[in-house]
Amino acid sequence: MTTIGTFTRDGDSFTGTIATLALKAKVAIKPVTKTVENAPDFRIYAAGVEIGAGWSKTSEADKPYLSIKLDDPSFTDAIYCRLVGKQNGDHVLVWSR
């Protein structure tokens, strides 16, 4: 897995940065009220523009994480990744093909 972002928790939200060869952005992950069962729990914004969505999940090891889908017209395809917590309280966004 590759780390493409680092985040800190800010109440129910997360703030941080995503950096890849093609994308460098300050990002906010904000909770939303679900209107239907499969709707995302979070929306992801860069410069005030929505670039993705996130769903609250629990791993087989019973650890919470966010399953995230990032998409933008400049991407050739959507990016699927996970926001996971580290022991020091920070969170990392990891991606694997």
MMTF fields as JSON, N, C-alpha, C and O atoms, coordinates in Angstrom:
{
  "mmtfVersion": "1.0.0",
  "mmtfProducer": "UNKNOWN",
  "numBonds": 387,
  "numAtoms": 388,
  "numGroups": 97,
  "numChains": 1,
  "numModels": 1,
  "chainsPerModel": [1],
  "groupsPerChain": [97],
  "chainIdList": ["A"],
  "bondAtomList": [4, 2, 8, 6, 12, 10, 16, 14, 20, 18, 24, 22, 28, 26, 32, 30, 36, 34, 40, 38, 44, 42, 48, 46, 52, 50, 56, 54, 60, 58, 64, 62, 68, 66, 72, 70, 76, 74, 80, 78, 84, 82, 88, 86, 92, 90, 96, 94, 100, 98, 104, 102, 108, 106, 112, 110, 116, 114, 120, 118, 124, 122, 128, 126, 132, 130, 136, 134, 140, 138, 144, 142, 148, 146, 152, 150, 156, 154, 160, 158, 164, 162, 168, 166, 172, 170, 176, 174, 180, 178, 184, 182, 188, 186, 192, 190, 196, 194, 200, 198, 204, 202, 208, 206, 212, 210, 216, 214, 220, 218, 224, 222, 228, 226, 232, 230, 236, 234, 240, 238, 244, 242, 248, 246, 252, 250, 256, 254, 260, 258, 264, 262, 268, 266, 272, 270, 276, 274, 280, 278, 284, 282, 288, 286, 292, 290, 296, 294, 300, 298, 304, 302, 308, 306, 312, 310, 316, 314, 320, 318, 324, 322, 328, 326, 332, 330, 336, 334, 340, 338, 344, 342, 348, 346, 352, 350, 356, 354, 360, 358, 364, 362, 368, 366, 372, 370, 376, 374, 380, 378, 384, 382],
  "bondOrderList": [1, 1, 1, 1, 1, 1, 1, 1, 1, 1, 1, 1, 1, 1, 1, 1, 1, 1, 1, 1, 1, 1, 1, 1, 1, 1, 1, 1, 1, 1, 1, 1, 1, 1, 1, 1, 1, 1, 1, 1, 1, 1, 1, 1, 1, 1, 1, 1, 1, 1, 1, 1, 1, 1, 1, 1, 1, 1, 1, 1, 1, 1, 1, 1, 1, 1, 1, 1, 1, 1, 1, 1, 1, 1, 1, 1, 1, 1, 1, 1, 1, 1, 1, 1, 1, 1, 1, 1, 1, 1, 1, 1, 1, 1, 1, 1],
  "groupList": [{"groupName": "MET", "atomNameList": ["N", "CA", "C", "O"], "elementList": ["N", "C", "C", "O"], "formalChargeList": [0, 0, 0, 0], "bondAtomList": [1, 0, 2, 1, 3, 2], "bondOrderList": [1, 1, 2], "singleLetterCode": "M", "chemCompType": "L-PEPTIDE LINKING"}, {"groupName": "THR", "atomNameList": ["N", "CA", "C", "O"], "elementList": ["N", "C", "C", "O"], "formalChargeList": [0, 0, 0, 0], "bondAtomList": [1, 0, 2, 1, 3, 2], "bondOrderList": [1, 1, 2], "singleLetterCode": "T", "chemCompType": "L-PEPTIDE LINKING"}, {"groupName": "ILE", "atomNameList": ["N", "CA", "C", "O"], "elementList": ["N", "C", "C", "O"], "formalChargeList": [0, 0, 0, 0], "bondAtomList": [1, 0, 2, 1, 3, 2], "bondOrderList": [1, 1, 2], "singleLetterCode": "I", "chemCompType": "L-PEPTIDE LINKING"}, {"groupName": "GLY", "atomNameList": ["N", "CA", "C", "O"], "elementList": ["N", "C", "C", "O"], "formalChargeList": [0, 0, 0, 0], "bondAtomList": [1, 0, 2, 1, 3, 2], "bondOrderList": [1, 1, 2], "singleLetterCode": "G", "chemCompType": "PEPTIDE LINKING"}, {"groupName": "PHE", "atomNameList": ["N", "CA", "C", "O"], "elementList": ["N", "C", "C", "O"], "formalChargeList": [0, 0, 0, 0], "bondAtomList": [1, 0, 2, 1, 3, 2], "bondOrderList": [1, 1, 2], "singleLetterCode": "F", "chemCompType": "L-PEPTIDE LINKING"}, {"groupName": "ARG", "atomNameList": ["N", "CA", "C", "O"], "elementList": ["N", "C", "C", "O"], "formalChargeList": [0, 0, 0, 0], "bondAtomList": [1, 0, 2, 1, 3, 2], "bondOrderList": [1, 1, 2], "singleLetterCode": "R", "chemCompType": "L-PEPTIDE LINKING"}, {"groupName": "ASP", "atomNameList": ["N", "CA", "C", "O"], "elementList": ["N", "C", "C", "O"], "formalChargeList": [0, 0, 0, 0], "bondAtomList": [1, 0, 2, 1, 3, 2], "bondOrderList": [1, 1, 2], "singleLetterCode": "D", "chemCompType": "L-PEPTIDE LINKING"}, {"groupName": "SER", "atomNameList": ["N", "CA", "C", "O"], "elementList": ["N", "C", "C", "O"], "formalChargeList": [0, 0, 0, 0], "bondAtomList": [1, 0, 2, 1, 3, 2], "bondOrderList": [1, 1, 2], "singleLetterCode": "S", "chemCompType": "L-PEPTIDE LINKING"}, {"groupName": "ALA", "atomNameList": ["N", "CA", "C", "O"], "elementList": ["N", "C", "C", "O"], "formalChargeList": [0, 0, 0, 0], "bondAtomList": [1, 0, 2, 1, 3, 2], "bondOrderList": [1, 1, 2], "singleLetterCode": "A", "chemCompType": "L-PEPTIDE LINKING"}, {"groupName": "LEU", "atomNameList": ["N", "CA", "C", "O"], "elementList": ["N", "C", "C", "O"], "formalChargeList": [0, 0, 0, 0], "bondAtomList": [1, 0, 2, 1, 3, 2], "bondOrderList": [1, 1, 2], "singleLetterCode": "L", "chemCompType": "L-PEPTIDE LINKING"}, {"groupName": "LYS", "atomNameList": ["N", "CA", "C", "O"], "elementList": ["N", "C", "C", "O"], "formalChargeList": [0, 0, 0, 0], "bondAtomList": [1, 0, 2, 1, 3, 2], "bondOrderList": [1, 1, 2], "singleLetterCode": "K", "chemCompType": "L-PEPTIDE LINKING"}, {"groupName": "VAL", "atomNameList": ["N", "CA", "C", "O"], "elementList": ["N", "C", "C", "O"], "formalChargeList": [0, 0, 0, 0], "bondAtomList": [1, 0, 2, 1, 3, 2], "bondOrderList": [1, 1, 2], "singleLetterCode": "V", "chemCompType": "L-PEPTIDE LINKING"}, {"groupName": "PRO", "atomNameList": ["N", "CA", "C", "O"], "elementList": ["N", "C", "C", "O"], "formalChargeList": [0, 0, 0, 0], "bondAtomList": [1, 0, 2, 1, 3, 2], "bondOrderList": [1, 1, 2], "singleLetterCode": "P", "chemCompType": "L-PEPTIDE LINKING"}, {"groupName": "GLU", "atomNameList": ["N", "CA", "C", "O"], "elementList": ["N", "C", "C", "O"], "formalChargeList": [0, 0, 0, 0], "bondAtomList": [1, 0, 2, 1, 3, 2], "bondOrderList": [1, 1, 2], "singleLetterCode": "E", "chemCompType": "L-PEPTIDE LINKING"}, {"groupName": "ASN", "atomNameList": ["N", "CA", "C", "O"], "elementList": ["N", "C", "C", "O"], "formalChargeList": [0, 0, 0, 0], "bondAtomList": [1, 0, 2, 1, 3, 2], "bondOrderList": [1, 1, 2], "singleLetterCode": "N", "chemCompType": "L-PEPTIDE LINKING"}, {"groupName": "TYR", "atomNameList": ["N", "CA", "C", "O"], "elementList": ["N", "C", "C", "O"], "formalChargeList": [0, 0, 0, 0], "bondAtomList": [1, 0, 2, 1, 3, 2], "bondOrderList": [1, 1, 2], "singleLetterCode": "Y", "chemCompType": "L-PEPTIDE LINKING"}, {"groupName": "TRP", "atomNameList": ["N", "CA", "C", "O"], "elementList": ["N", "C", "C", "O"], "formalChargeList": [0, 0, 0, 0], "bondAtomList": [1, 0, 2, 1, 3, 2], "bondOrderList": [1, 1, 2], "singleLetterCode": "W", "chemCompType": "L-PEPTIDE LINKING"}, {"groupName": "CYS", "atomNameList": ["N", "CA", "C", "O"], "elementList": ["N", "C", "C", "O"], "formalChargeList": [0, 0, 0, 0], "bondAtomList": [1, 0, 2, 1, 3, 2], "bondOrderList": [1, 1, 2], "singleLetterCode": "C", "chemCompType": "L-PEPTIDE LINKING"}, {"groupName": "GLN", "atomNameList": ["N", "CA", "C", "O"], "elementList": ["N", "C", "C", "O"], "formalChargeList": [0, 0, 0, 0], "bondAtomList": [1, 0, 2, 1, 3, 2], "bondOrderList": [1, 1, 2], "singleLetterCode": "Q", "chemCompType": "L-PEPTIDE LINKING"}, {"groupName": "HIS", "atomNameList": ["N", "CA", "C", "O"], "elementList": ["N", "C", "C", "O"], "formalChargeList": [0, 0, 0, 0], "bondAtomList": [1, 0, 2, 1, 3, 2], "bondOrderList": [1, 1, 2], "singleLetterCode": "H", "chemCompType": "L-PEPTIDE LINKING"}],
  "groupTypeList": [0, 1, 1, 2, 3, 1, 4, 1, 5, 6, 3, 6, 7, 4, 1, 3, 1, 2, 8, 1, 9, 8, 9, 10, 8, 10, 11, 8, 2, 10, 12, 11, 1, 10, 1, 11, 13, 14, 8, 12, 6, 4, 5, 2, 15, 8, 8, 3, 11, 13, 2, 3, 8, 3, 16, 7, 10, 1, 7, 13, 8, 6, 10, 12, 15, 9, 7, 2, 10, 9, 6, 6, 12, 7, 4, 1, 6, 8, 2, 15, 17, 5, 9, 11, 3, 10, 18, 14, 3, 6, 19, 11, 9, 11, 16, 7, 5],
  "groupIdList": [1, 2, 3, 4, 5, 6, 7, 8, 9, 10, 11, 12, 13, 14, 15, 16, 17, 18, 19, 20, 21, 22, 23, 24, 25, 26, 27, 28, 29, 30, 31, 32, 33, 34, 35, 36, 37, 38, 39, 40, 41, 42, 43, 44, 45, 46, 47, 48, 49, 50, 51, 52, 53, 54, 55, 56, 57, 58, 59, 60, 61, 62, 63, 64, 65, 66, 67, 68, 69, 70, 71, 72, 73, 74, 75, 76, 77, 78, 79, 80, 81, 82, 83, 84, 85, 86, 87, 88, 89, 90, 91, 92, 93, 94, 95, 96, 97],
  "secStructList": [7, 3, 3, 3, 3, 3, 3, 3, 3, 3, 6, 6, 3, 3, 3, 3, 3, 3, 3, 7, 1, 1, 7, 3, 3, 3, 3, 3, 3, 3, 3, 7, 7, 7, 1, 1, 6, 6, 1, 7, 1, 3, 3, 3, 3, 3, 6, 6, 3, 3, 3, 3, 3, 3, 3, 3, 3, 3, 7, 6, 6, 1, 7, 3, 3, 3, 3, 3, 3, 3, 7, 7, 6, 6, 1, 1, 1, 7, 3, 3, 3, 3, 3, 3, 3, 7, 6, 6, 1, 7, 3, 3, 3, 3, 3, 7, 7],
  "xCoordList": [0.842, 0.0, 0.884, 1.996, 0.364, 1.088, 0.334, -0.879, 1.044, 0.436, 0.383, 1.413, -0.829, -0.995, -1.529, -1.722, -1.769, -2.281, -2.074, -1.944, -2.046, -1.971, -3.053, -3.287, -3.706, -4.848, -4.83, -4.243, -5.479, -5.739, -7.24, -7.955, -7.698, -9.125, -9.444, -8.685, -10.574, -11.047, -12.519, -13.389, -12.807, -14.184, -14.63, -14.006, -15.709, -16.193, -15.572, -15.785, -14.804, -14.202, -12.717, -12.148, -12.098, -10.663, -10.135, -10.807, -8.936, -8.282, -6.869, -6.23, -6.388, -5.043, -4.713, -5.312, -3.735, -3.29, -3.219, -2.965, -3.446, -3.244, -2.154, -2.21, -1.161, -0.071, 0.27, 0.658, 0.119, 0.547, 1.37, 1.587, 1.826, 2.559, 1.681, 2.178, 0.375, -0.528, -1.379, -1.96, -1.473, -2.397, -1.711, -1.096, -1.831, -1.388, -2.48, -2.714, -3.154, -4.303, -4.492, -4.231, -4.953, -5.441, -6.867, -7.654, -7.191, -8.459, -9.192, -8.577, -10.517, -11.386, -12.328, -12.924, -12.45, -13.379, -14.448, -14.172, -15.672, -16.738, -17.896, -18.294, -18.436, -19.579, -20.832, -21.008, -21.689, -22.963, -24.079, -23.833, -25.282, -26.44, -26.878, -27.117, -26.981, -27.393, -28.873, -29.695, -29.203, -30.602, -31.129, -32.335, -30.215, -30.558, -29.468, -28.377, -29.759, -28.851, -27.448, -26.474, -27.314, -26.002, -25.291, -24.206, -25.886, -25.273, -23.988, -23.849, -23.048, -21.802, -22.018, -22.982, -21.092, -21.105, -20.327, -20.527, -19.432, -18.576, -18.495, -18.657, -18.243, -17.924, -16.516, -16.125, -15.765, -14.383, -14.301, -14.785, -13.669, -13.577, -12.134, -11.347, -11.791, -10.512, -10.834, -11.511, -10.358, -10.633, -12.136, -12.564, -12.937, -14.379, -15.135, -16.359, -14.425, -15.046, -15.07, -14.063, -16.219, -16.328, -15.525, -15.712, -14.619, -13.797, -13.97, -13.299, -14.874, -15.047, -16.034, -16.684, -16.121, -17.044, -16.398, -15.486, -16.878, -16.324, -17.407, -18.432, -17.158, -18.086, -17.387, -16.254, -18.039, -17.491, -17.529, -18.561, -16.41, -16.288, -15.525, -14.96, -15.515, -14.74, -13.96, -14.521, -12.671, -11.826, -12.106, -12.821, -11.528, -11.666, -11.033, -11.409, -10.059, -9.411, -10.198, -9.695, -11.433, -12.34, -11.812, -12.031, -11.113, -10.607, -11.406, -11.619, -11.851, -12.617, -11.722, -10.556, -12.282, -11.586, -12.637, -13.817, -12.198, -13.092, -12.682, -11.517, -13.632, -13.43, -13.759, -14.881, -12.772, -12.914, -12.786, -11.963, -13.625, -13.543, -13.296, -14.107, -12.16, -11.832, -12.017, -11.658, -12.579, -12.742, -12.698, -13.106, -12.205, -12.062, -11.961, -11.435, -12.442, -12.339, -10.898, -10.685, -9.907, -8.513, -7.973, -6.906, -8.683, -8.247, -8.673, -9.726, -7.849, -8.256, -9.3, -10.101, -9.292, -10.248, -10.349, -9.485, -11.379, -11.539, -10.41, -9.848, -10.088, -9.082, -9.813, -10.572, -9.581, -10.175, -9.089, -8.014, -9.354, -8.351, -9.027, -10.253, -8.18, -8.68, -8.008, -6.8, -8.79, -8.256, -8.205, -9.241, -7.003, -6.824, -6.096, -5.267, -6.41, -5.766, -4.452, -4.281, -3.53, -2.254, -2.239, -3.098, -1.272, -1.215, -1.017, -1.457, -0.37, -0.126, -1.32, -1.228, -2.426, -3.622, -3.773, -4.854, -2.704, -2.8, -3.514, -3.7, -3.902, -4.552, -3.808, -3.326, -3.722, -3.085, -4.081, -4.914, -3.965, -4.776, -3.895, -2.892, -4.276, -3.465, -4.227, -5.448, -3.455, -4.016, -3.256, -2.04, -3.975, -3.325, -4.122, -5.347, -3.43, -4.08, -4.805, -5.421],
  "yCoordList": [-1.184, 0.0, 1.243, 1.243, 2.282, 3.534, 4.618, 4.759, 5.382, 6.506, 7.693, 8.14, 8.208, 9.358, 10.582, 11.64, 10.439, 11.576, 11.422, 10.312, 12.555, 12.574, 13.518, 14.587, 13.102, 13.846, 13.886, 13.024, 14.898, 14.973, 15.088, 15.643, 14.552, 14.605, 15.973, 16.504, 16.531, 17.818, 17.656, 17.968, 17.168, 16.837, 15.618, 14.562, 15.737, 14.647, 14.68, 13.761, 15.729, 15.914, 15.562, 15.297, 15.565, 15.363, 16.433, 16.799, 16.936, 17.874, 17.384, 16.8, 17.631, 17.201, 17.476, 18.337, 16.718, 16.895, 15.553, 14.512, 15.606, 14.465, 14.876, 15.961, 14.008, 14.298, 13.053, 12.023, 13.167, 12.134, 12.849, 14.056, 12.131, 12.782, 13.783, 14.793, 13.51, 14.372, 15.301, 16.248, 15.069, 15.818, 16.24, 15.427, 17.519, 18.033, 18.98, 20.026, 18.608, 19.403, 19.343, 18.324, 20.465, 20.49, 19.984, 20.393, 19.085, 18.364, 18.394, 18.347, 18.473, 18.357, 17.178, 17.035, 16.347, 15.218, 15.53, 15.554, 15.769, 16.241, 15.247, 14.696, 15.021, 14.109, 14.72, 15.938, 13.842, 14.276, 13.42, 12.317, 13.926, 13.174, 12.244, 12.68, 10.962, 9.984, 10.128, 10.28, 10.077, 10.146, 8.776, 8.53, 7.885, 6.503, 5.608, 6.081, 4.326, 3.394, 3.348, 3.342, 3.316, 3.18, 4.512, 4.53, 5.605, 6.918, 7.027, 6.361, 7.855, 8.007, 8.671, 9.408, 8.389, 9.015, 10.328, 11.18, 10.488, 11.672, 12.131, 11.336, 13.428, 14.007, 14.59, 15.111, 14.492, 14.959, 16.181, 16.16, 17.262, 18.528, 18.99, 18.854, 19.543, 20.213, 21.579, 21.669, 22.633, 24.007, 24.255, 24.974, 23.66, 23.864, 23.043, 23.142, 22.23, 21.412, 19.959, 19.439, 19.307, 17.905, 17.021, 17.063, 16.212, 15.313, 13.846, 12.97, 13.578, 12.183, 11.987, 12.921, 10.722, 10.323, 9.235, 8.542, 9.09, 8.083, 7.369, 7.952, 6.1, 5.265, 4.715, 4.244, 4.766, 4.213, 2.7, 2.113, 2.069, 0.613, 0.143, 0.95, -1.171, -1.792, -2.953, -3.77, -3.022, -4.076, -5.408, -5.466, -6.482, -7.799, -7.825, -8.634, -6.92, -6.808, -5.875, -5.474, -5.53, -4.685, -3.255, -2.639, -2.729, -1.351, -0.509, -0.933, 0.682, 1.537, 2.191, 2.486, 2.414, 3.134, 3.721, 3.382, 4.605, 5.135, 4.561, 4.642, 3.988, 3.541, 4.74, 5.247, 5.194, 6.453, 6.232, 5.444, 6.949, 6.985, 8.432, 9.312, 8.673, 9.996, 9.986, 9.016, 11.069, 11.157, 12.62, 13.51, 12.847, 14.188, 14.055, 13.052, 15.024, 14.927, 14.758, 14.222, 15.209, 15.059, 13.649, 13.32, 12.8, 11.425, 10.541, 10.759, 9.546, 8.586, 7.621, 7.073, 7.416, 6.523, 6.929, 7.647, 6.482, 6.784, 6.137, 5.121, 6.733, 6.201, 5.692, 6.43, 4.439, 3.852, 3.721, 3.193, 4.197, 4.171, 4.066, 4.047, 3.998, 3.893, 4.93, 5.148, 5.566, 6.462, 5.67, 5.283, 5.431, 4.618, 5.418, 6.274, 5.133, 5.803, 5.146, 3.936, 5.959, 5.454, 5.596, 6.264, 4.971, 4.975, 6.372, 6.631, 7.276, 8.622, 9.562, 10.746, 9.052, 9.864, 10.45, 10.918, 10.433, 10.89, 9.838, 8.701, 10.228, 9.308, 9.384, 10.446, 8.259, 8.236, 7.701, 6.843, 8.236, 7.781, 6.842, 7.267, 5.566, 4.579, 4.084, 3.932, 3.836, 3.416, 2.2, 2.11, 1.267, 0.146, -0.174, -0.054, -0.571, -0.857, -2.179, -2.604],
  "zCoordList": [0.0, 0.0, 0.0, 0.53, -0.6, -0.706, 0.049, -0.11, 0.865, 1.567, 0.621, 0.118, 0.379, -0.507, 0.239, -0.36, 1.554, 2.308, 3.796, 4.312, 4.479, 5.934, 6.45, 5.886, 7.53, 8.051, 9.57, 10.223, 10.117, 11.546, 11.74, 10.905, 12.856, 13.167, 13.762, 14.572, 13.347, 13.827, 14.179, 13.365, 15.393, 15.767, 14.995, 15.101, 14.211, 13.365, 11.976, 11.184, 11.666, 10.353, 10.38, 11.438, 9.197, 9.053, 8.109, 7.145, 8.382, 7.477, 7.22, 8.095, 6.0, 5.668, 4.224, 3.58, 3.721, 2.351, 1.63, 2.237, 0.334, -0.545, -1.525, -2.104, -1.709, -2.636, -3.443, -2.891, -4.754, -5.693, -6.762, -6.663, -7.772, -8.855, -9.6, -10.096, -9.682, -10.45, -9.586, -10.115, -8.3, -7.446, -6.151, -5.461, -5.841, -4.553, -4.071, -4.676, -2.97, -2.537, -1.03, -0.391, -0.477, 0.9, 0.842, -0.012, 1.766, 1.671, 3.005, 4.07, 2.929, 4.104, 3.884, 2.816, 4.895, 4.868, 5.91, 7.109, 5.437, 6.317, 6.367, 5.341, 7.573, 7.685, 7.06, 7.033, 6.561, 5.986, 6.575, 7.064, 6.527, 6.971, 5.848, 4.722, 6.167, 5.153, 4.849, 5.752, 3.554, 3.149, 2.73, 2.763, 2.334, 2.002, 2.58, 2.898, 2.714, 3.388, 2.795, 3.547, 1.479, 0.852, 0.593, 0.013, 1.012, 0.808, 1.618, 2.644, 1.173, 1.919, 3.271, 3.476, 4.191, 5.512, 5.507, 6.374, 4.519, 4.421, 2.972, 2.046, 2.786, 1.482, 1.591, 2.636, 0.499, 0.485, -0.429, -1.56, 0.092, -0.627, -0.745, 0.192, -1.918, -2.143, -2.735, -3.759, -2.1, -2.546, -2.689, -3.593, -1.796, -1.809, -2.84, -2.929, -3.624, -4.661, -4.2, -3.721, -4.346, -3.939, -4.891, -6.106, -4.31, -5.125, -4.73, -5.276, -3.776, -3.399, -2.271, -1.802, -1.849, -0.797, 0.053, -0.399, 1.294, 2.193, 2.982, 3.337, 3.248, 4.0, 5.227, 5.132, 6.378, 7.62, 7.554, 7.23, 7.859, 7.824, 9.058, 9.796, 9.272, 10.341, 9.733, 9.002, 10.036, 9.487, 10.176, 11.176, 9.624, 10.242, 11.631, 12.479, 11.857, 13.175, 14.1, 15.15, 13.71, 14.495, 14.678, 15.721, 13.658, 13.693, 12.701, 11.565, 13.116, 12.211, 11.156, 11.415, 9.969, 8.905, 7.97, 8.057, 7.074, 6.05, 4.703, 4.315, 3.999, 2.627, 1.743, 1.769, 0.955, 0.22, -1.275, -1.741, -2.018, -3.476, -3.875, -3.586, -4.547, -5.056, -6.568, -7.235, -7.11, -8.549, -8.968, -8.221, -10.156, -10.69, -12.209, -12.692, -12.97, -14.424, -14.922, -16.01, -14.139, -14.561, -14.336, -14.854, -13.574, -13.327, -14.501, -15.099, -14.825, -15.851, -15.308, -16.066, -14.002, -13.351, -11.883, -11.378, -11.206, -9.784, -8.979, -9.388, -7.841, -6.921, -5.678, -5.05, -5.334, -4.132, -3.081, -3.364, -1.868, -0.815, 0.549, 0.66, 1.591, 2.961, 3.843, 3.748, 4.697, 5.716, 7.012, 7.552, 7.505, 8.709, 9.769, 9.458, 11.024, 12.138, 12.512, 12.365, 12.998, 13.489, 15.006, 15.582, 15.643, 17.105, 17.684, 18.804, 16.957, 17.485, 17.295, 17.62, 16.778, 16.601, 15.211, 14.853, 14.416, 13.028, 12.191, 12.624, 11.008, 10.064, 8.729, 8.335, 8.051, 6.733, 5.706, 5.999, 4.5, 3.381, 2.556, 1.984, 2.5, 1.78, 0.571, 0.587, -0.486, -1.762, -2.249, -2.086, -2.846, -3.51, -4.765, -4.787, -5.781, -7.058, -6.979, -7.956]
}
